[in-house]
Amino acid sequence: MRTAILALTAIGTLAAFGAAPAEARPIYPICLQTLYGDNDCTYSSFQQCMATGSGLGQTCIANPALPYVASSGYDESAPPPPRQPRPRRNY
């Protein structure tokens, strides 16, 4: 029993050494849209996309994910001003 646990621990340790972190893919501004609605977003220019999809019934569109990647939605330039306290009412 002890050798089985030791063997599984050794296999798990060796498998962990082979794991590599994920690499970020570059985000291209132009996508080739196929007849089935799939987007192939690997084109850096509109002319490159049109040359690939010409005669195949495919269209080139702007990458729909690009506006969401370009801005994170948070303005980190300056913090908001401090809030003013509400006046107390005496009832």
Buried (B, 14 or more C-beta within 10 A) or exposed (E): EEEEEEEEEEEEEEEEEEEEEEEEEEEBBBBBBBEEEEEBBBBEEEEBBBEBBEEEEBEBEEBEEBEEEEEEEEEEEEEEEEEEEEEEEEE
